[in-house]
């Protein structure tokens, strides 16, 4: 059995170019749908700040990289990276 991995997406409500914008919500929904479609053992969690507000939307793989300025076109790449990541 493979351990479930976690992806965090920032949904911070700061003004300006913050992560709560429409792109972040679309990426969150697309991540949830693609995980379901693909059957990946991945949990998607929302969080309030990663500290990269001007670079959002931001996605972080637990124990792995942060992806900045993500869009729905990045979802499969993020999931592929998550699945291939070796976490001790």
C-alpha positions in Angstrom: 0.0 0.0 0.0 1.3 3.5 -0.9 1.2 6.2 1.7 -1.1 9.1 0.9 0.7 12.3 0.0 -0.6 15.8 0.6 -0.7 18.9 -1.7 -1.4 22.3 -0.1 -3.0 25.1 -2.0 -3.0 28.7 -0.6 -6.4 30.3 -0.3 -5.2 33.5 1.6 -7.6 36.4 1.6 -5.2 39.3 1.3 -5.9 42.0 -1.2 -4.2 42.5 -4.5 -2.5 39.6 -6.3 -3.2 37.1 -3.5 -4.0 33.4 -3.7 -7.7 33.6 -3.0 -8.3 34.9 -6.5 -10.4 33.0 -9.1 -7.3 31.1 -10.4 -6.6 29.6 -7.0 -10.2 28.4 -6.7 -10.1 26.9 -10.2 -6.8 25.1 -9.5 -8.2 23.8 -6.2 -11.3 22.4 -7.9 -9.2 20.9 -10.8 -6.8 19.3 -8.3 -9.7 17.6 -6.5 -11.2 16.4 -9.8 -8.0 15.2 -11.3 -7.1 13.2 -8.1 -10.5 11.6 -8.3 -10.3 10.9 -12.0 -6.8 9.5 -11.8 -7.3 7.5 -8.6 -4.1 9.0 -7.1 -3.5 8.5 -3.3 -3.2 12.2 -2.8 -4.9 14.6 -0.3 -5.6 18.2 -1.3 -5.6 20.6 1.6 -6.2 24.4 1.7 -4.0 26.6 3.8 -3.9 30.3 4.5 -0.4 31.5 3.7 2.9 30.1 2.3 4.6 33.5 2.3 4.7 33.9 -1.5 1.7 36.2 -1.9 2.9 38.1 -4.9 3.7 34.9 -6.7 0.3 33.2 -6.3 -1.6 31.0 -6.8 0.8 28.8 -4.9 0.8 25.0 -4.4 3.1 23.1 -2.0 3.8 19.4 -2.0 4.4 18.1 1.6 8.1 17.3 1.7 8.6 18.7 -1.8 8.7 21.8 -4.0 6.5 24.9 -4.0 4.9 25.8 -7.4 4.2 29.5 -7.9 1.8 31.2 -10.4 0.0 28.0 -11.1 -3.0 27.5 -13.3 -5.2 24.6 -14.2 -2.7 23.6 -17.0 -0.2 22.8 -14.2 -2.3 20.3 -12.3 -1.2 17.1 -14.0 2.5 18.2 -13.7 2.0 18.9 -10.0 0.2 15.5 -9.5 2.9 13.7 -11.4 5.6 15.3 -9.3 3.7 14.4 -6.1 3.3 10.8 -7.1 7.0 10.4 -8.1 8.3 12.2 -5.0 10.1 9.9 -2.5 9.3 11.0 1.0 11.1 9.2 3.8 
